[in-house]
Amino acid sequence: MVQWVYNFGAGAADGRAEMKNLLGGKGANLAEMASIGLPVPPGFTLTTEVCTRFYEDKCTYPTELKGQVAKALARVEERSGQKFGDATNPLLLSVRSGARASMPGMMDTVLNLGLNDWTVAALAKRSGDRRFAYDSYRRFVQMYSDVVLGIELSHFEKLLERAKQRRGVKQDHELVAEDLEKLVMDYKARVHVEIGMDFPEDPHEQLWGAVGAVFNSWMNQRAKTYRQLHDIPESWGTAVNVQAMVFGNMGSDCATGVAFTRNPSNGANDFYGEFLVNAQGEDVVAGIRTPQELTIKARKSHGSDLPSLEEVMPNIFRELCTMRQQLETHYKDMQDIEFTIQQNKLYMLQTRTGKRTAHAALQIAVDMANEGLISKSQALMRLKPELIDQLLHPTLDPKAKKQVIAKGLPASPGAAAGKVVFSADEAVRRAKDGEKVLLVRIETSPDDIHDGAGGQGRRRAAEPGAAPRRGAARGESHVGPPGLPPGHHLPRDLRDAGAGHLRGCGRRGQGWRRRAGG
């Protein structure tokens, strides 16, 4: 019988890092981290072969899959000490994509899966925090409705804004439990209006809906465009990773963050990343709250008044530094990681080879050879020809006189110039007509990739740049995947500049953060 499902967690795994073709990059690395003893929440991976069969058989699953998933889910329940759908101690899940080649932001993710009107009460009782429970519930309903049910996010964003207006607050985290409970009811009512059906309460129905949505997202337009830009074959398919949820938003002893084991901009051997206390992964990338630096050194360098993780949770920081060293020693390369802290316990959610600038690639290769992590010949082999592309991006002369009208966070290498536009569709239309354009937005998202491609299939210096106002330094609002155009995070007051020309430049040292998973 074909094995369609591979387990990981509790210091053991069915798969290993070299099985990326079968388990996808995320699944293979989750299995590897579990195997080397890192604290990985238990879960299982549906292989890329399931995706291939799914499309070959007109969007149906192999007959053995349901039984294998049931066994894998039972193992997660055993390892976590929780039960899926239980009204007293419920197991909640994340469902994420994971192709063999990294496609950040291009496919879909669902978090907090398994919540309903009964399990949310159990979560509130278990955590002792009704606000946390209903905040998780409203996030789940919104995300599931968008990803699985195909309902426009704007409907939920409007309801959220109304809830804040009623409470007289400006930030999501200022809403109280009663506000969030009513918001969940309003969300569900909107779901019924939009699709004529109730929001699904059965956790198993939710799970298979999310799995199907991730497989379907392999063929969404942004994923197709990304594959064309990066020569990724359609036949590869994506894996699906189902994992026990851990929560960074249960209180002040919880946090979530992203990091590179070395500086991806200049290659310095510095721990480089951001985190937020009492937050979930999407909060770090959404730009609603200002992320905090990992280290005291980085905080001082950026002139931030917000305390670093090194100061807020010194014991957790030391543990994270140990894992940083362990990952680099094991993988023998700079890593891009995601982590969550739940009630002062650290969990690793992802690791992958970190993207870096050409300058950083050279520095990291030389340093790792000098440190004895890799040989000199291995260092030379890591300097790929495509890194030269970054060095060939046009840049502004740093000595030239220029009038600065706005500043922002760097997003991509090089410089861009063009007419300012305010929607991705208009950017595509003008670019196809031969105009040079800059997309100016409060924040960009993976859905803007058709703009980044400029309708030309390959990025060239003349293609449109992007200038979002908001987003974390490794946030999804960046335009940073290699092969997409240069851009900057710039303030929204650029809208007042009209349709004149704007110039901007940046150095992309950051990986492009996915929607919450990717």
N, C-alpha and C positions, 0 to 999 in steps of 0.2 A: 504494500500500500504506500502511496506517495505521502511523504511528510509535508504538509502544507503549513504547519504551525510550529514555531520554535520558541521554547521557554527561556527566560532569564530571571535572575534574582537570587538573593540569599546566598551569594558567593558561588553560584553555579550557573551554567548556561549551556544550551544545546549547540549554539553557534559560536563563531570566533570572528575576529576582525577581518580575516582573509576571505570571508564569505559575503562580501559586499554585493556581488552579482545576484545572490539569492536573497539576502536579508536586507539589502539596501544599506547605505552608509550609516544611517542612524541606528538601525537594528543591529548591524554587525558591531558597532562600537558600544552599544548598550550591553550586548553579550560579552564583549571583551572586558569592559569595565567591571561587570559583575564577576567575571572569571578571575580577575586579579585582585578581588577583594574590596573594591570601592563600594560605597553605600549607594546602590542603585535601587529605586523602588521596583518591586517585582512586576513582571509583565510578560507579554509574548508578542511575537512578530508573525504576521501573515506574509508569506513570501511574495517576491515579485512574480513568481510563476502563477500565483493565484490571479494576479492582475492580468497576466497574459491570457490565461484560460477564461477569465471573466469577459474579455473582449472577443475572444475567439468563439465563445458560446453565447453570444448575444446577451451579454450582461447577466449571466447566471453563474453560480458558484459550483465548484466540484462537489459531488455528492457527499464526500467524506468530510468536508470542511466544517460543517455544523457540529459534528461530534468531536472533532479535534479542538475546536474553539471551546466547547463546553468543558473538556478535560483541562485545557490550559487555564480557563477561568477558575476552575475549582482549585488548581494549584496556586494561583494568585491569592485566592481567598485563604488558603491554608498558610501561605507565607506571610500574609498581611494580618491575619487574625480577624478579618472582616468578611462580611458576606454581601454579595451583590444583590441589591434590592431589599435588603433586610431593614425592617422598621425600627430596629434598636441599635445596630452597629453596622451601618451600610458601607460597603466598598464603593468608592467612586473612581472613575477611570478617565484617563486622557486617551484620545485616539488621534494619532498623528501620521502623516505621510513620511516616506523615507526612501527616495530613489537611490540608485547606486552612485549617481553623480549628484552633487549638491545642487538643489534648485530652490534657494531660499525665497519663501513668500509665494511661490507659484502654485502650491497645492494647499489643501485645506486641513484644518485642525479643529477638534472639539475638546473642550476641557469640562471638568465637573460632571461628566456623564454619569447618570444613575440617580440624579436628583429628581424628586417628585414631591407631591404634597405630604407624603408620609416620611420619606427619607430626610427631607429638609428639617422636619421636627426632630428627628433622631440626631442629625448633625448639630442642631442648635443645642440639644441637651448634652451631647457628648463633649462639645467644645466649650459649653458654658457661655456661648456668645451668639445670641439670636441675630445680631447684625451681620456677623461674618457668614452665618448660614444662609441668610436671605440675599446677601450680596453675591455669594457663590451661585445661588439659584437664579438670580436675575441675569448674571453673566452667562450661565449655561443656556437659559431660554433664548437669550439674544443670539448667542453664537450658533446654537443648533438651528434656530429659525433661519439664520442667514445661510449657513453652510449646507444644511440638509434639506430644509423646506423651501429654500430659494426665495425668502422674503427679504425685501430691501431693508438694509440696516437703518436707513433714514427714518423709517416708521418708529423704531425703538429709540433712536437718538432724540426724536421729538418728544416722546413720552418721558425720557430721562430728563430732558431740559425742563419740561413742565413740572416734574417732581421737585427739581431743585428750585424752581421759581416759587412753588408753593411753600417750601421750607425756608426760602429766603437765603439760599446759599449758592455758591458758585462752583464748588468742587464736588465730584461724586462721593468722595470719602466723608463729606460732611452730612450726608443723608443718614437718618437713623433707621433702626430696624423696621418701624412701622411704615416709613416711606418706601423701603425696599420691598416689604411684603405686598403693599398695594401696587407697587410697580410690576411685580411678577404677575399679579392679577390683570393689570392693564396690558402687559405684554401678551399674555395668553388670549385675552379678548381680541387683540389685534391679529393674532395668528388665525383665530376663527374667522374674522372678517376677511382676511386675505386669501385663505385657502378653503374655507368652508368646512374645516375639520378642527377638532380639539388638538391641542398640543399633546404629543404622546406621553403617557405617564408610565408605561411599562418599560423598565430599564433594559430588558432584552430587545425590545423593539427599537429603543433608542440606540443601542449598541450596533445593531445591524444597519440601521439608518446611517449612522456615522461612518461605518466601514464602507458602505456603498458610496457615500459622498466622497470619501478620500479616493477610492478607485476611480470614480467618475471625474474627479478633479485632474487626473492624469491627462484628460482630453479637453480641459477648459482652454480658453483662448490664450490666457497669459502663459500657461504651461507650454502650449504649442509654440508660441512665439519664442519663449526662452529656449526651448529645445532647438529651434531653427538657428537661433543666434549662437548656440554653443555646440552644435553638431552632436546632439544627444539623440540616439535612435529612438523612435517611438516604440519599437519592439521591446525595449528594456523593461518597461513597466515600473510601477512603484510598489514597495512593500507598505504594510500598515502596521504600526506599532501601538499596541494596547497596553497601558501601564497604570498601575495604581497611582492615584493622585496623592501628591503631597502639597501642603498649602503654605505659601509664604504670606498669606493674608489673615492669619488667625490672631494676630496681636503684635505687640512690640518685640516679642522674642522670635519673630518670624521675618523672613526677607526672601527676596529673589534677585538673581543677578546674572550677568553675562561677563565673560572675561576672555582675554588672550593671555597665554602664558608668557609672551613677550610682546613688546610694542610693535604692532603691525605696520606702523607708519615709518619708523626709523630703525627698527630691528633691535633696539636696546633691550637688554635682559632685565626688563622691569615688568612686574605683574600689572596688567593694564585692563581695567574694566569698570563696570558700574553696577550699582545695586539699589534697591529700594526696600526700606523696612515696611512690613505690613502691606505686601503687594503681591499680585500674581504676575506671571511672565509678561502678559500683554501691557501691563502698566509701565514697564521699563521702556517699551518701544512706542507707546502711544503719545508721548510728549505732554501728557496732562500734568504730570509731576516731574520735578527736576531730579534726575538720578544723582546718586552720590558716588564719589570715587571709592575705589577699593583701599587705596593706600594713603597714608599721611603725605607722602612725597607727591603723589598726583594731586591731592587736594590743594596743597600749597602751590604747586606749579600752575594750577588752573585758577587760583585765587578764590576758591570756594569757601563759603562759611559753613557749609553742611558737613557734619562729621563723617569721616571715612569708616569703612567696615573695620579697619584695623583699630579704630577708636571705639566704635559702638559695640562690637562683638569680638574682642581680642582673641578669645580662645577659638572661636569659629574661624577667624582669620588665619590663625596659625595652622589649624587643621586643613584649611583650604590651600595654604602654601605647601604643605606636605603633599597634598594630592596633585598640586601643580607640578612639583618635582617628580612625583611618581609617574604622571602621565608623560612628561617629556622624556624621562628615562626609558619608559616602555615603548612609546611610539617613535622616539628619536626625531621629533619635529615639534615645531611650535603648534600649540593646540588652541582651538576656539571652543570654550566650554559654557555650559549653562548649569546653574545650580539653584537649589531652593533650600532655605533654612526653615524648618518647622519646629517650633517650640525648642529652640536651641540644639536641634539635630540637623546636621548637614547631609544633603542628598545631591548626588550628581545626576543630571538629567540628559546631558549630551556632551560628547566631545567629538571633534573632527579637526582635520588639518586646517589651520587658520590661513585665510587669505592675507596677502601682504603686498606692499608696494615693491617695485623692483629694487629700490635702495634697501628696504628691509630684508628682502630675500637674500641679497648679497651679504649683508651684515650678519644675519642669522646663520647662514651657511658657514661663514668664516668662524663665527664664535663657537658654533657647535663642533666644528672640526677641532678647534683649539681646546675645547673642553673635553674632547675624547668621546663625545656622544656618537659622532659619525666620522668616517674616514675622509681624507682630502678628496679622494675620487668621488665619494658619495656627495660631498659638498659641491663639486663641479657639476655633477649630474642634476642637481636641484635647480640650477640656473637655467630655466627653460627659455627657449627662444621667444615665446609669447610675452615674457617679461619686458622685452625690448619695446613692445608696443606702448607700454606705459611711459617709457622714456621719450617716445616720439609724440606724445600729446602736446599740442601747443600750450604755452604757458605765458603769463604776463612777466615782463622784465621786472624783477624785484627792485631795480634801481630807478625805474621809470616813474615820472610824476603821474599821479592819478587822483581823481576825485572820488573818494569813497562815500557812497550814499547809504550803504548798509553793510553789516557784517553778520556772519553766521558760522555754523559748524562745517568743517570740510566734509564733503561727501564722496567725490570722485576725483581722479587725477585730471590734470590739464585745465584748460580755460575754454569758455564758450562765449559767443556774442550773438545777439539776435533780437528780434522783436518780442516783447513781452506778451504772452497769452495766459489765460487763466483756466483753461480746461484742456484735458488730454486730447479730446476729440478735435478741438480747434488746432492743437499743436500738430496732430497727424495730418489734418487737411492742409495746413499751410506748408508743412514740410514736404508733402507730396507735390505741392505747387512750386517747390524749389526755394521757398523762403527759409531763412535761418530764424529759429524761434527759441525762446526760453520759456518754459512752463513755470509759472509762479503760483504756488499754492500754500495754504496753511500747513499742509503736510501731504506727502505723496504716499501711495500705497502700491503693492504689487500689481494692482489693476491698471496702473499707469504704464505698464511695460510696453504697451503698443505705442505709446508716445516715445519712450526711450528708443525703440527700434526705428522710429522715424519713417516707418513704412518702407524701408529700404533693405531690410533683411540683415544688414551688417552695420555696425556702428562706424561712422566716419567722423572726422573732426567737424564736418559741416552739419551734422545731425543735431537735433534739439538738446539743449541742456535743461536741467530742472532746478528750481529755486524754492524749495519748501521752507516754511517759517519754523516749523515745530518738529521735534523728534529727538530721541536720545542719540548719543554719539555712535551707538551701534544699532540704532533703531530702524524699524521697517520703513520709516519715512525717508531713509536715505535712498539715493539712486546709485548705490555703490557696486552692484555686481560687475565683475570685469566684463567688458564688452558693451556696457551701457555708457552714455555720455557723461561728461563732466558736469558738476553742479555744486551748489552751495545751499545751505539753509539760511534763508534771508527773511527779514521781517515782512509782515503782511502790508506794511505801509508802502511797499513797492507798488501796490495796486494803484496808488495815487500818481505814480510816475507815467501812467498812460501807456500807449503802445510804442514808446520810443525804444531806442537800443539800450541794452544793458550788458555789461561785461562782468564775468566772474571767474574765479579760478579756485581750485581746491586740490588737496592731496588725499587720495583715498587710502586711509590706513585701516579702515574698519570694514568688517564683513557686513553684509546686508542682512539684517535680522528678519526672520520670517514672521508670518502673522502671529504665530505663537509657537510654532513648531517647525516645519519645513525642512 
